[in-house]
Structures are given as structure tokens and as C-alpha cells.
Amino acid sequence: MTTVRLHVAGPWVDGRSDPIELRSAATGAVLALVSQGDRAAVERAVPAAWDAHRELARMTAFERGALCHRIADLLEERKEQIAYD
């Protein structure tokens, strides 16, 4: 069973609470366990998100567009893994 971890301020981390079951809408089968964050995770994540926002705000529209295209390319490369994991 896949356990989905939290991406908080850089690294992937385990949640502190009981994970939530992610179920298939079609079959009801449990597809994955999703970690839940806690106050400490939020306190690390919010400042990191503001830092990222400031960094993106300094980019030109063309630089942000290039970043979006790079992300799309990476998603395309991993589409099979993303679809089945």
C-alpha cells in the first residue's frame, strides 16, 4: 500500500497524525494512506510557501512560463508512474 508523505519546506516527511485512507470512488477500495499534517508541519510550510511566492514574484512572465513548461515536461515523463502509484 502506498503511503503519501508530506512535502514540507523541502523534504518529504511523515505526518504526525493517523493517515487518512484514500478510496476509489468506483470500488471503495483503499488506494493509499495520506499523511496528515500537524501544527508543526504547518508552521514550517507556511513560511516556505511565502518564500517560494516571493521568488516566483521576482521572475519575469517568460521565466515563470519556462518553469511551467519544465514542470509539464517532468509530469509527462512520469505520467505512467503518477497514474498507477
VOFIPA-90113 format. One record per atom (N, C-alpha, C, O): atom name; residue in three letters; chain; x, y, z; residue number from 1. Coordinates in steps of 0.1 Angstrom, whole numbers. Atoms other than C-alpha are relative to their C-alpha. Layout:
% residues N
<pt name="CA" resn="ALA" chain="A" X="X" Y="Y" Z="Z" resi="NUM"/>
...
//
This chain:
% residues 85
<pt name="N" resn="MET" chain="A" X="9" Y="-12" Z="0" resi="1"/>
<pt name="CA" resn="MET" chain="A" X="0" Y="0" Z="0" resi="1"/>
<pt name="C" resn="MET" chain="A" X="9" Y="12" Z="0" resi="1"/>
<pt name="O" resn="MET" chain="A" X="19" Y="13" Z="7" resi="1"/>
<pt name="N" resn="THR" chain="A" X="-8" Y="-12" Z="1" resi="2"/>
<pt name="CA" resn="THR" chain="A" X="13" Y="34" Z="-9" resi="2"/>
<pt name="C" resn="THR" chain="A" X="-4" Y="10" Z="11" resi="2"/>
<pt name="O" resn="THR" chain="A" X="-16" Y="11" Z="14" resi="2"/>
<pt name="N" resn="THR" chain="A" X="2" Y="-11" Z="-9" resi="3"/>
<pt name="CA" resn="THR" chain="A" X="17" Y="60" Z="18" resi="3"/>
<pt name="C" resn="THR" chain="A" X="5" Y="13" Z="-5" resi="3"/>
<pt name="O" resn="THR" chain="A" X="16" Y="14" Z="-9" resi="3"/>
<pt name="N" resn="VAL" chain="A" X="-3" Y="-13" Z="6" resi="4"/>
<pt name="CA" resn="VAL" chain="A" X="16" Y="96" Z="6" resi="4"/>
<pt name="C" resn="VAL" chain="A" X="5" Y="8" Z="12" resi="4"/>
<pt name="O" resn="VAL" chain="A" X="-2" Y="11" Z="22" resi="4"/>
<pt name="N" resn="ARG" chain="A" X="-6" Y="-8" Z="-11" resi="5"/>
<pt name="CA" resn="ARG" chain="A" X="40" Y="117" Z="27" resi="5"/>
<pt name="C" resn="ARG" chain="A" X="-2" Y="15" Z="-3" resi="5"/>
<pt name="O" resn="ARG" chain="A" X="-8" Y="19" Z="-14" resi="5"/>
<pt name="N" resn="LEU" chain="A" X="2" Y="-14" Z="1" resi="6"/>
<pt name="CA" resn="LEU" chain="A" X="40" Y="155" Z="32" resi="6"/>
<pt name="C" resn="LEU" chain="A" X="13" Y="6" Z="-6" resi="6"/>
<pt name="O" resn="LEU" chain="A" X="24" Y="2" Z="-2" resi="6"/>
<pt name="N" resn="HIS" chain="A" X="-12" Y="-7" Z="5" resi="7"/>
<pt name="CA" resn="HIS" chain="A" X="63" Y="178" Z="12" resi="7"/>
<pt name="C" resn="HIS" chain="A" X="0" Y="14" Z="8" resi="7"/>
<pt name="O" resn="HIS" chain="A" X="-8" Y="23" Z="4" resi="7"/>
<pt name="N" resn="VAL" chain="A" X="1" Y="-12" Z="-8" resi="8"/>
<pt name="CA" resn="VAL" chain="A" X="71" Y="205" Z="38" resi="8"/>
<pt name="C" resn="VAL" chain="A" X="14" Y="7" Z="0" resi="8"/>
<pt name="O" resn="VAL" chain="A" X="24" Y="1" Z="5" resi="8"/>
<pt name="N" resn="ALA" chain="A" X="-12" Y="-9" Z="-1" resi="9"/>
<pt name="CA" resn="ALA" chain="A" X="97" Y="232" Z="33" resi="9"/>
<pt name="C" resn="ALA" chain="A" X="13" Y="-7" Z="-6" resi="9"/>
<pt name="O" resn="ALA" chain="A" X="24" Y="-6" Z="0" resi="9"/>
<pt name="N" resn="GLY" chain="A" X="-11" Y="7" Z="7" resi="10"/>
<pt name="CA" resn="GLY" chain="A" X="119" Y="210" Z="10" resi="10"/>
<pt name="C" resn="GLY" chain="A" X="-1" Y="-15" Z="1" resi="10"/>
<pt name="O" resn="GLY" chain="A" X="-3" Y="-21" Z="-10" resi="10"/>
<pt name="N" resn="PRO" chain="A" X="0" Y="15" Z="0" resi="11"/>
<pt name="CA" resn="PRO" chain="A" X="120" Y="174" Z="22" resi="11"/>
<pt name="C" resn="PRO" chain="A" X="-14" Y="-6" Z="1" resi="11"/>
<pt name="O" resn="PRO" chain="A" X="-24" Y="1" Z="5" resi="11"/>
<pt name="N" resn="TRP" chain="A" X="12" Y="8" Z="-2" resi="12"/>
<pt name="CA" resn="TRP" chain="A" X="93" Y="147" Z="22" resi="12"/>
<pt name="C" resn="TRP" chain="A" X="0" Y="-5" Z="14" resi="12"/>
<pt name="O" resn="TRP" chain="A" X="11" Y="-10" Z="18" resi="12"/>
<pt name="N" resn="VAL" chain="A" X="1" Y="4" Z="-14" resi="13"/>
<pt name="CA" resn="VAL" chain="A" X="82" Y="140" Z="58" resi="13"/>
<pt name="C" resn="VAL" chain="A" X="-12" Y="-8" Z="3" resi="13"/>
<pt name="O" resn="VAL" chain="A" X="-22" Y="-7" Z="-4" resi="13"/>
<pt name="N" resn="ASP" chain="A" X="12" Y="8" Z="-5" resi="14"/>
<pt name="CA" resn="ASP" chain="A" X="59" Y="116" Z="76" resi="14"/>
<pt name="C" resn="ASP" chain="A" X="-9" Y="10" Z="8" resi="14"/>
<pt name="O" resn="ASP" chain="A" X="-4" Y="19" Z="15" resi="14"/>
<pt name="N" resn="GLY" chain="A" X="9" Y="-8" Z="-8" resi="15"/>
<pt name="CA" resn="GLY" chain="A" X="28" Y="131" Z="91" resi="15"/>
<pt name="C" resn="GLY" chain="A" X="0" Y="-4" Z="14" resi="15"/>
<pt name="O" resn="GLY" chain="A" X="6" Y="-15" Z="18" resi="15"/>
<pt name="N" resn="ARG" chain="A" X="0" Y="3" Z="-14" resi="16"/>
<pt name="CA" resn="ARG" chain="A" X="23" Y="132" Z="128" resi="16"/>
<pt name="C" resn="ARG" chain="A" X="-13" Y="-7" Z="5" resi="16"/>
<pt name="O" resn="ARG" chain="A" X="-13" Y="-13" Z="16" resi="16"/>
<pt name="N" resn="SER" chain="A" X="13" Y="6" Z="-4" resi="17"/>
<pt name="CA" resn="SER" chain="A" X="-14" Y="120" Z="129" resi="17"/>
<pt name="C" resn="SER" chain="A" X="-2" Y="-13" Z="-7" resi="17"/>
<pt name="O" resn="SER" chain="A" X="5" Y="-17" Z="-16" resi="17"/>
<pt name="N" resn="ASP" chain="A" X="4" Y="12" Z="7" resi="18"/>
<pt name="CA" resn="ASP" chain="A" X="-31" Y="89" Z="118" resi="18"/>
<pt name="C" resn="ASP" chain="A" X="-3" Y="3" Z="-15" resi="18"/>
<pt name="O" resn="ASP" chain="A" X="-9" Y="14" Z="-17" resi="18"/>
<pt name="N" resn="PRO" chain="A" X="3" Y="-3" Z="14" resi="19"/>
<pt name="CA" resn="PRO" chain="A" X="-32" Y="87" Z="80" resi="19"/>
<pt name="C" resn="PRO" chain="A" X="-14" Y="-1" Z="-4" resi="19"/>
<pt name="O" resn="PRO" chain="A" X="-22" Y="-9" Z="3" resi="19"/>
<pt name="N" resn="ILE" chain="A" X="14" Y="1" Z="6" resi="20"/>
<pt name="CA" resn="ILE" chain="A" X="-64" Y="92" Z="60" resi="20"/>
<pt name="C" resn="ILE" chain="A" X="0" Y="-10" Z="-11" resi="20"/>
<pt name="O" resn="ILE" chain="A" X="9" Y="-10" Z="-19" resi="20"/>
<pt name="N" resn="GLU" chain="A" X="1" Y="9" Z="11" resi="21"/>
<pt name="CA" resn="GLU" chain="A" X="-75" Y="64" Z="37" resi="21"/>
<pt name="C" resn="GLU" chain="A" X="-5" Y="7" Z="-12" resi="21"/>
<pt name="O" resn="GLU" chain="A" X="-16" Y="13" Z="-12" resi="21"/>
<pt name="N" resn="LEU" chain="A" X="5" Y="-5" Z="13" resi="22"/>
<pt name="CA" resn="LEU" chain="A" X="-78" Y="74" Z="1" resi="22"/>
<pt name="C" resn="LEU" chain="A" X="-7" Y="-11" Z="-7" resi="22"/>
<pt name="O" resn="LEU" chain="A" X="0" Y="-21" Z="-10" resi="22"/>
<pt name="N" resn="ARG" chain="A" X="7" Y="11" Z="6" resi="23"/>
<pt name="CA" resn="ARG" chain="A" X="-105" Y="53" Z="-15" resi="23"/>
<pt name="C" resn="ARG" chain="A" X="-4" Y="3" Z="-14" resi="23"/>
<pt name="O" resn="ARG" chain="A" X="-6" Y="14" Z="-18" resi="23"/>
<pt name="N" resn="SER" chain="A" X="5" Y="-1" Z="14" resi="24"/>
<pt name="CA" resn="SER" chain="A" X="-115" Y="46" Z="-51" resi="24"/>
<pt name="C" resn="SER" chain="A" X="-15" Y="4" Z="0" resi="24"/>
<pt name="O" resn="SER" chain="A" X="-23" Y="-3" Z="8" resi="24"/>
<pt name="N" resn="ALA" chain="A" X="14" Y="-4" Z="1" resi="25"/>
<pt name="CA" resn="ALA" chain="A" X="-148" Y="63" Z="-59" resi="25"/>
<pt name="C" resn="ALA" chain="A" X="-8" Y="-11" Z="-7" resi="25"/>
<pt name="O" resn="ALA" chain="A" X="-20" Y="-13" Z="-5" resi="25"/>
<pt name="N" resn="ALA" chain="A" X="7" Y="10" Z="7" resi="26"/>
<pt name="CA" resn="ALA" chain="A" X="-156" Y="34" Z="-82" resi="26"/>
<pt name="C" resn="ALA" chain="A" X="-2" Y="-13" Z="8" resi="26"/>
<pt name="O" resn="ALA" chain="A" X="-13" Y="-19" Z="7" resi="26"/>
<pt name="N" resn="THR" chain="A" X="0" Y="13" Z="-7" resi="27"/>
<pt name="CA" resn="THR" chain="A" X="-148" Y="4" Z="-60" resi="27"/>
<pt name="C" resn="THR" chain="A" X="-1" Y="1" Z="15" resi="27"/>
<pt name="O" resn="THR" chain="A" X="-4" Y="-9" Z="22" resi="27"/>
<pt name="N" resn="GLY" chain="A" X="-1" Y="-2" Z="-14" resi="28"/>
<pt name="CA" resn="GLY" chain="A" X="-144" Y="18" Z="-25" resi="28"/>
<pt name="C" resn="GLY" chain="A" X="13" Y="-6" Z="6" resi="28"/>
<pt name="O" resn="GLY" chain="A" X="15" Y="-5" Z="18" resi="28"/>
<pt name="N" resn="ALA" chain="A" X="-13" Y="6" Z="-4" resi="29"/>
<pt name="CA" resn="ALA" chain="A" X="-110" Y="0" Z="-23" resi="29"/>
<pt name="C" resn="ALA" chain="A" X="9" Y="11" Z="5" resi="29"/>
<pt name="O" resn="ALA" chain="A" X="10" Y="22" Z="0" resi="29"/>
<pt name="N" resn="VAL" chain="A" X="-10" Y="-10" Z="-5" resi="30"/>
<pt name="CA" resn="VAL" chain="A" X="-83" Y="18" Z="-3" resi="30"/>
<pt name="C" resn="VAL" chain="A" X="12" Y="0" Z="-10" resi="30"/>
<pt name="O" resn="VAL" chain="A" X="18" Y="-10" Z="-13" resi="30"/>
<pt name="N" resn="LEU" chain="A" X="-10" Y="-1" Z="10" resi="31"/>
<pt name="CA" resn="LEU" chain="A" X="-58" Y="31" Z="-28" resi="31"/>
<pt name="C" resn="LEU" chain="A" X="13" Y="4" Z="6" resi="31"/>
<pt name="O" resn="LEU" chain="A" X="24" Y="0" Z="2" resi="31"/>
<pt name="N" resn="ALA" chain="A" X="-12" Y="-5" Z="-6" resi="32"/>
<pt name="CA" resn="ALA" chain="A" X="-33" Y="48" Z="-5" resi="32"/>
<pt name="C" resn="ALA" chain="A" X="-4" Y="6" Z="14" resi="32"/>
<pt name="O" resn="ALA" chain="A" X="-16" Y="8" Z="17" resi="32"/>
<pt name="N" resn="LEU" chain="A" X="1" Y="-6" Z="-13" resi="33"/>
<pt name="CA" resn="LEU" chain="A" X="-28" Y="62" Z="30" resi="33"/>
<pt name="C" resn="LEU" chain="A" X="7" Y="14" Z="-1" resi="33"/>
<pt name="O" resn="LEU" chain="A" X="18" Y="15" Z="-6" resi="33"/>
<pt name="N" resn="VAL" chain="A" X="-5" Y="-14" Z="1" resi="34"/>
<pt name="CA" resn="VAL" chain="A" X="-23" Y="100" Z="31" resi="34"/>
<pt name="C" resn="VAL" chain="A" X="3" Y="6" Z="14" resi="34"/>
<pt name="O" resn="VAL" chain="A" X="-6" Y="6" Z="22" resi="34"/>
<pt name="N" resn="SER" chain="A" X="-5" Y="-5" Z="-13" resi="35"/>
<pt name="CA" resn="SER" chain="A" X="-3" Y="115" Z="59" resi="35"/>
<pt name="C" resn="SER" chain="A" X="-8" Y="13" Z="3" resi="35"/>
<pt name="O" resn="SER" chain="A" X="-11" Y="21" Z="-6" resi="35"/>
<pt name="N" resn="GLN" chain="A" X="6" Y="-12" Z="-4" resi="36"/>
<pt name="CA" resn="GLN" chain="A" X="-19" Y="143" Z="79" resi="36"/>
<pt name="C" resn="GLN" chain="A" X="10" Y="9" Z="7" resi="36"/>
<pt name="O" resn="GLN" chain="A" X="19" Y="4" Z="14" resi="36"/>
<pt name="N" resn="GLY" chain="A" X="-9" Y="-9" Z="-6" resi="37"/>
<pt name="CA" resn="GLY" chain="A" X="0" Y="174" Z="89" resi="37"/>
<pt name="C" resn="GLY" chain="A" X="-5" Y="4" Z="14" resi="37"/>
<pt name="O" resn="GLY" chain="A" X="-16" Y="1" Z="18" resi="37"/>
<pt name="N" resn="ASP" chain="A" X="3" Y="-5" Z="-14" resi="38"/>
<pt name="CA" resn="ASP" chain="A" X="1" Y="189" Z="124" resi="38"/>
<pt name="C" resn="ASP" chain="A" X="4" Y="14" Z="0" resi="38"/>
<pt name="O" resn="ASP" chain="A" X="9" Y="20" Z="-10" resi="38"/>
<pt name="N" resn="ARG" chain="A" X="-4" Y="-15" Z="-1" resi="39"/>
<pt name="CA" resn="ARG" chain="A" X="7" Y="224" Z="137" resi="39"/>
<pt name="C" resn="ARG" chain="A" X="14" Y="2" Z="-3" resi="39"/>
<pt name="O" resn="ARG" chain="A" X="17" Y="12" Z="-10" resi="39"/>
<pt name="N" resn="ALA" chain="A" X="-15" Y="-2" Z="3" resi="40"/>
<pt name="CA" resn="ALA" chain="A" X="45" Y="220" Z="135" resi="40"/>
<pt name="C" resn="ALA" chain="A" X="2" Y="0" Z="-15" resi="40"/>
<pt name="O" resn="ALA" chain="A" X="10" Y="8" Z="-20" resi="40"/>
<pt name="N" resn="ALA" chain="A" X="-1" Y="1" Z="14" resi="41"/>
<pt name="CA" resn="ALA" chain="A" X="42" Y="210" Z="98" resi="41"/>
<pt name="C" resn="ALA" chain="A" X="-5" Y="13" Z="-7" resi="41"/>
<pt name="O" resn="ALA" chain="A" X="1" Y="18" Z="-16" resi="41"/>
<pt name="N" resn="VAL" chain="A" X="6" Y="-12" Z="5" resi="42"/>
<pt name="CA" resn="VAL" chain="A" X="20" Y="240" Z="91" resi="42"/>
<pt name="C" resn="VAL" chain="A" X="9" Y="12" Z="3" resi="42"/>
<pt name="O" resn="VAL" chain="A" X="11" Y="20" Z="-6" resi="42"/>
<pt name="N" resn="GLU" chain="A" X="-9" Y="-11" Z="-4" resi="43"/>
<pt name="CA" resn="GLU" chain="A" X="44" Y="263" Z="109" resi="43"/>
<pt name="C" resn="GLU" chain="A" X="13" Y="0" Z="-8" resi="43"/>
<pt name="O" resn="GLU" chain="A" X="19" Y="11" Z="-10" resi="43"/>
<pt name="N" resn="ARG" chain="A" X="-11" Y="1" Z="10" resi="44"/>
<pt name="CA" resn="ARG" chain="A" X="72" Y="251" Z="86" resi="44"/>
<pt name="C" resn="ARG" chain="A" X="-4" Y="3" Z="-14" resi="44"/>
<pt name="O" resn="ARG" chain="A" X="3" Y="9" Z="-22" resi="44"/>
<pt name="N" resn="ALA" chain="A" X="4" Y="-1" Z="14" resi="45"/>
<pt name="CA" resn="ALA" chain="A" X="52" Y="250" Z="54" resi="45"/>
<pt name="C" resn="ALA" chain="A" X="-4" Y="14" Z="-4" resi="45"/>
<pt name="O" resn="ALA" chain="A" X="-1" Y="19" Z="-15" resi="45"/>
<pt name="N" resn="VAL" chain="A" X="5" Y="-13" Z="4" resi="46"/>
<pt name="CA" resn="VAL" chain="A" X="36" Y="285" Z="55" resi="46"/>
<pt name="C" resn="VAL" chain="A" X="11" Y="10" Z="-3" resi="46"/>
<pt name="O" resn="VAL" chain="A" X="11" Y="16" Z="-13" resi="46"/>
<pt name="N" resn="PRO" chain="A" X="-11" Y="-9" Z="4" resi="47"/>
<pt name="CA" resn="PRO" chain="A" X="69" Y="305" Z="57" resi="47"/>
<pt name="C" resn="PRO" chain="A" X="7" Y="-5" Z="-13" resi="47"/>
<pt name="O" resn="PRO" chain="A" X="11" Y="3" Z="-21" resi="47"/>
<pt name="N" resn="ALA" chain="A" X="-6" Y="5" Z="12" resi="48"/>
<pt name="CA" resn="ALA" chain="A" X="83" Y="282" Z="30" resi="48"/>
<pt name="C" resn="ALA" chain="A" X="-8" Y="4" Z="-12" resi="48"/>
<pt name="O" resn="ALA" chain="A" X="-2" Y="7" Z="-23" resi="48"/>
<pt name="N" resn="ALA" chain="A" X="9" Y="-4" Z="11" resi="49"/>
<pt name="CA" resn="ALA" chain="A" X="53" Y="289" Z="8" resi="49"/>
<pt name="C" resn="ALA" chain="A" X="1" Y="15" Z="-3" resi="49"/>
<pt name="O" resn="ALA" chain="A" X="2" Y="19" Z="-15" resi="49"/>
<pt name="N" resn="TRP" chain="A" X="-2" Y="-15" Z="2" resi="50"/>
<pt name="CA" resn="TRP" chain="A" X="57" Y="327" Z="13" resi="50"/>
<pt name="C" resn="TRP" chain="A" X="14" Y="2" Z="-7" resi="50"/>
<pt name="O" resn="TRP" chain="A" X="15" Y="11" Z="-16" resi="50"/>
<pt name="N" resn="ASP" chain="A" X="-13" Y="-1" Z="6" resi="51"/>
<pt name="CA" resn="ASP" chain="A" X="94" Y="323" Z="4" resi="51"/>
<pt name="C" resn="ASP" chain="A" X="0" Y="-3" Z="-15" resi="51"/>
<pt name="O" resn="ASP" chain="A" X="5" Y="4" Z="-24" resi="51"/>
<pt name="N" resn="ALA" chain="A" X="2" Y="4" Z="14" resi="52"/>
<pt name="CA" resn="ALA" chain="A" X="85" Y="305" Z="-28" resi="52"/>
<pt name="C" resn="ALA" chain="A" X="-8" Y="10" Z="-8" resi="52"/>
<pt name="O" resn="ALA" chain="A" X="-5" Y="13" Z="-20" resi="52"/>
<pt name="N" resn="HIS" chain="A" X="8" Y="-10" Z="6" resi="53"/>
<pt name="CA" resn="HIS" chain="A" X="59" Y="331" Z="-36" resi="53"/>
<pt name="C" resn="HIS" chain="A" X="8" Y="12" Z="-4" resi="53"/>
<pt name="O" resn="HIS" chain="A" X="7" Y="18" Z="-15" resi="53"/>
<pt name="N" resn="ARG" chain="A" X="-9" Y="-11" Z="3" resi="54"/>
<pt name="CA" resn="ARG" chain="A" X="85" Y="359" Z="-33" resi="54"/>
<pt name="C" resn="ARG" chain="A" X="9" Y="-3" Z="-11" resi="54"/>
<pt name="O" resn="ARG" chain="A" X="12" Y="6" Z="-20" resi="54"/>
<pt name="N" resn="GLU" chain="A" X="-10" Y="4" Z="10" resi="55"/>
<pt name="CA" resn="GLU" chain="A" X="109" Y="340" Z="-55" resi="55"/>
<pt name="C" resn="GLU" chain="A" X="-7" Y="0" Z="-14" resi="55"/>
<pt name="O" resn="GLU" chain="A" X="-2" Y="5" Z="-24" resi="55"/>
<pt name="N" resn="LEU" chain="A" X="8" Y="0" Z="12" resi="56"/>
<pt name="CA" resn="LEU" chain="A" X="82" Y="335" Z="-82" resi="56"/>
<pt name="C" resn="LEU" chain="A" X="-3" Y="14" Z="-4" resi="56"/>
<pt name="O" resn="LEU" chain="A" X="-3" Y="17" Z="-16" resi="56"/>
<pt name="N" resn="ALA" chain="A" X="4" Y="-14" Z="3" resi="57"/>
<pt name="CA" resn="ALA" chain="A" X="72" Y="372" Z="-80" resi="57"/>
<pt name="C" resn="ALA" chain="A" X="12" Y="7" Z="-6" resi="57"/>
<pt name="O" resn="ALA" chain="A" X="9" Y="17" Z="-14" resi="57"/>
<pt name="N" resn="ARG" chain="A" X="-12" Y="-7" Z="6" resi="58"/>
<pt name="CA" resn="ARG" chain="A" X="108" Y="382" Z="-89" resi="58"/>
<pt name="C" resn="ARG" chain="A" X="2" Y="-5" Z="-14" resi="58"/>
<pt name="O" resn="ARG" chain="A" X="10" Y="2" Z="-21" resi="58"/>
<pt name="N" resn="MET" chain="A" X="-3" Y="5" Z="14" resi="59"/>
<pt name="CA" resn="MET" chain="A" X="107" Y="361" Z="-121" resi="59"/>
<pt name="C" resn="MET" chain="A" X="-9" Y="8" Z="-10" resi="59"/>
<pt name="O" resn="MET" chain="A" X="-19" Y="13" Z="-6" resi="59"/>
<pt name="N" resn="THR" chain="A" X="8" Y="-6" Z="11" resi="60"/>
<pt name="CA" resn="THR" chain="A" X="95" Y="376" Z="-154" resi="60"/>
<pt name="C" resn="THR" chain="A" X="-10" Y="-10" Z="-4" resi="60"/>
<pt name="O" resn="THR" chain="A" X="-10" Y="-22" Z="0" resi="60"/>
<pt name="N" resn="ALA" chain="A" X="11" Y="9" Z="5" resi="61"/>
<pt name="CA" resn="ALA" chain="A" X="64" Y="361" Z="-170" resi="61"/>
<pt name="C" resn="ALA" chain="A" X="7" Y="-11" Z="-9" resi="61"/>
<pt name="O" resn="ALA" chain="A" X="2" Y="-22" Z="-9" resi="61"/>
<pt name="N" resn="PHE" chain="A" X="-6" Y="10" Z="8" resi="62"/>
<pt name="CA" resn="PHE" chain="A" X="87" Y="344" Z="-195" resi="62"/>
<pt name="C" resn="PHE" chain="A" X="7" Y="-11" Z="8" resi="62"/>
<pt name="O" resn="PHE" chain="A" X="7" Y="-23" Z="5" resi="62"/>
<pt name="N" resn="GLU" chain="A" X="-6" Y="9" Z="-9" resi="63"/>
<pt name="CA" resn="GLU" chain="A" X="107" Y="328" Z="-167" resi="63"/>
<pt name="C" resn="GLU" chain="A" X="-10" Y="-9" Z="7" resi="63"/>
<pt name="O" resn="GLU" chain="A" X="-8" Y="-22" Z="8" resi="63"/>
<pt name="N" resn="ARG" chain="A" X="11" Y="8" Z="-6" resi="64"/>
<pt name="CA" resn="ARG" chain="A" X="75" Y="316" Z="-150" resi="64"/>
<pt name="C" resn="ARG" chain="A" X="-5" Y="-10" Z="-10" resi="64"/>
<pt name="O" resn="ARG" chain="A" X="-8" Y="-21" Z="-7" resi="64"/>
<pt name="N" resn="GLY" chain="A" X="5" Y="8" Z="11" resi="65"/>
<pt name="CA" resn="GLY" chain="A" X="63" Y="303" Z="-183" resi="65"/>
<pt name="C" resn="GLY" chain="A" X="9" Y="-12" Z="-3" resi="65"/>
<pt name="O" resn="GLY" chain="A" X="5" Y="-23" Z="-4" resi="65"/>
<pt name="N" resn="ALA" chain="A" X="-10" Y="11" Z="2" resi="66"/>
<pt name="CA" resn="ALA" chain="A" X="95" Y="283" Z="-188" resi="66"/>
<pt name="C" resn="ALA" chain="A" X="0" Y="-10" Z="11" resi="66"/>
<pt name="O" resn="ALA" chain="A" X="1" Y="-22" Z="9" resi="66"/>
<pt name="N" resn="LEU" chain="A" X="1" Y="9" Z="-12" resi="67"/>
<pt name="CA" resn="LEU" chain="A" X="92" Y="269" Z="-153" resi="67"/>
<pt name="C" resn="LEU" chain="A" X="-12" Y="-9" Z="-1" resi="67"/>
<pt name="O" resn="LEU" chain="A" X="-11" Y="-21" Z="1" resi="67"/>
<pt name="N" resn="CYS" chain="A" X="13" Y="8" Z="2" resi="68"/>
<pt name="CA" resn="CYS" chain="A" X="56" Y="258" Z="-161" resi="68"/>
<pt name="C" resn="CYS" chain="A" X="2" Y="-11" Z="-10" resi="68"/>
<pt name="O" resn="CYS" chain="A" X="-2" Y="-22" Z="-9" resi="68"/>
<pt name="N" resn="HIS" chain="A" X="-3" Y="10" Z="11" resi="69"/>
<pt name="CA" resn="HIS" chain="A" X="68" Y="241" Z="-193" resi="69"/>
<pt name="C" resn="HIS" chain="A" X="9" Y="-11" Z="6" resi="69"/>
<pt name="O" resn="HIS" chain="A" X="7" Y="-23" Z="2" resi="69"/>
<pt name="N" resn="ARG" chain="A" X="-9" Y="10" Z="-5" resi="70"/>
<pt name="CA" resn="ARG" chain="A" X="96" Y="223" Z="-174" resi="70"/>
<pt name="C" resn="ARG" chain="A" X="-8" Y="-9" Z="9" resi="70"/>
<pt name="O" resn="ARG" chain="A" X="-6" Y="-21" Z="9" resi="70"/>
<pt name="N" resn="ILE" chain="A" X="8" Y="8" Z="-8" resi="71"/>
<pt name="CA" resn="ILE" chain="A" X="71" Y="211" Z="-148" resi="71"/>
<pt name="C" resn="ILE" chain="A" X="-9" Y="-10" Z="-8" resi="71"/>
<pt name="O" resn="ILE" chain="A" X="-10" Y="-21" Z="-5" resi="71"/>
<pt name="N" resn="ALA" chain="A" X="8" Y="8" Z="9" resi="72"/>
<pt name="CA" resn="ALA" chain="A" X="48" Y="199" Z="-176" resi="72"/>
<pt name="C" resn="ALA" chain="A" X="8" Y="-11" Z="-6" resi="72"/>
<pt name="O" resn="ALA" chain="A" X="3" Y="-23" Z="-7" resi="72"/>
<pt name="N" resn="ASP" chain="A" X="-8" Y="11" Z="6" resi="73"/>
<pt name="CA" resn="ASP" chain="A" X="77" Y="180" Z="-192" resi="73"/>
<pt name="C" resn="ASP" chain="A" X="3" Y="-11" Z="10" resi="73"/>
<pt name="O" resn="ASP" chain="A" X="3" Y="-23" Z="7" resi="73"/>
<pt name="N" resn="LEU" chain="A" X="-3" Y="10" Z="-10" resi="74"/>
<pt name="CA" resn="LEU" chain="A" X="86" Y="163" Z="-159" resi="74"/>
<pt name="C" resn="LEU" chain="A" X="-13" Y="-9" Z="3" resi="74"/>
<pt name="O" resn="LEU" chain="A" X="-12" Y="-21" Z="5" resi="74"/>
<pt name="N" resn="LEU" chain="A" X="13" Y="8" Z="-2" resi="75"/>
<pt name="CA" resn="LEU" chain="A" X="49" Y="153" Z="-154" resi="75"/>
<pt name="C" resn="LEU" chain="A" X="-2" Y="-10" Z="-11" resi="75"/>
<pt name="O" resn="LEU" chain="A" X="-6" Y="-21" Z="-9" resi="75"/>
<pt name="N" resn="GLU" chain="A" X="1" Y="8" Z="11" resi="76"/>
<pt name="CA" resn="GLU" chain="A" X="48" Y="140" Z="-189" resi="76"/>
<pt name="C" resn="GLU" chain="A" X="9" Y="-13" Z="0" resi="76"/>
<pt name="O" resn="GLU" chain="A" X="5" Y="-24" Z="-3" resi="76"/>
<pt name="N" resn="GLU" chain="A" X="-10" Y="10" Z="-1" resi="77"/>
<pt name="CA" resn="GLU" chain="A" X="79" Y="119" Z="-183" resi="77"/>
<pt name="C" resn="GLU" chain="A" X="-5" Y="-11" Z="10" resi="77"/>
<pt name="O" resn="GLU" chain="A" X="-2" Y="-23" Z="8" resi="77"/>
<pt name="N" resn="ARG" chain="A" X="3" Y="9" Z="-11" resi="78"/>
<pt name="CA" resn="ARG" chain="A" X="64" Y="103" Z="-152" resi="78"/>
<pt name="C" resn="ARG" chain="A" X="-15" Y="-3" Z="0" resi="78"/>
<pt name="O" resn="ARG" chain="A" X="-20" Y="-9" Z="10" resi="78"/>
<pt name="N" resn="LYS" chain="A" X="15" Y="2" Z="0" resi="79"/>
<pt name="CA" resn="LYS" chain="A" X="27" Y="100" Z="-163" resi="79"/>
<pt name="C" resn="LYS" chain="A" X="-4" Y="-14" Z="3" resi="79"/>
<pt name="O" resn="LYS" chain="A" X="-14" Y="-16" Z="10" resi="79"/>
<pt name="N" resn="GLU" chain="A" X="4" Y="14" Z="-3" resi="80"/>
<pt name="CA" resn="GLU" chain="A" X="26" Y="62" Z="-161" resi="80"/>
<pt name="C" resn="GLU" chain="A" X="2" Y="-2" Z="15" resi="80"/>
<pt name="O" resn="GLU" chain="A" X="-7" Y="-9" Z="21" resi="80"/>
<pt name="N" resn="GLN" chain="A" X="-2" Y="2" Z="-14" resi="81"/>
<pt name="CA" resn="GLN" chain="A" X="41" Y="62" Z="-126" resi="81"/>
<pt name="C" resn="GLN" chain="A" X="-11" Y="8" Z="8" resi="81"/>
<pt name="O" resn="GLN" chain="A" X="-16" Y="2" Z="17" resi="81"/>
<pt name="N" resn="ILE" chain="A" X="10" Y="-8" Z="-7" resi="82"/>
<pt name="CA" resn="ILE" chain="A" X="18" Y="90" Z="-115" resi="82"/>
<pt name="C" resn="ILE" chain="A" X="-14" Y="-6" Z="-1" resi="82"/>
<pt name="O" resn="ILE" chain="A" X="-21" Y="-6" Z="9" resi="82"/>
<pt name="N" resn="ALA" chain="A" X="14" Y="6" Z="2" resi="83"/>
<pt name="CA" resn="ALA" chain="A" X="-13" Y="72" Z="-129" resi="83"/>
<pt name="C" resn="ALA" chain="A" X="-2" Y="-12" Z="8" resi="83"/>
<pt name="O" resn="ALA" chain="A" X="-13" Y="-15" Z="12" resi="83"/>
<pt name="N" resn="TYR" chain="A" X="2" Y="13" Z="-7" resi="84"/>
<pt name="CA" resn="TYR" chain="A" X="-6" Y="39" Z="-112" resi="84"/>
<pt name="C" resn="TYR" chain="A" X="5" Y="0" Z="14" resi="84"/>
<pt name="O" resn="TYR" chain="A" X="3" Y="-10" Z="21" resi="84"/>
<pt name="N" resn="ASP" chain="A" X="-5" Y="0" Z="-14" resi="85"/>
<pt name="CA" resn="ASP" chain="A" X="11" Y="49" Z="-79" resi="85"/>
<pt name="C" resn="ASP" chain="A" X="-10" Y="6" Z="9" resi="85"/>
<pt name="O" resn="ASP" chain="A" X="-7" Y="6" Z="21" resi="85"/>
//
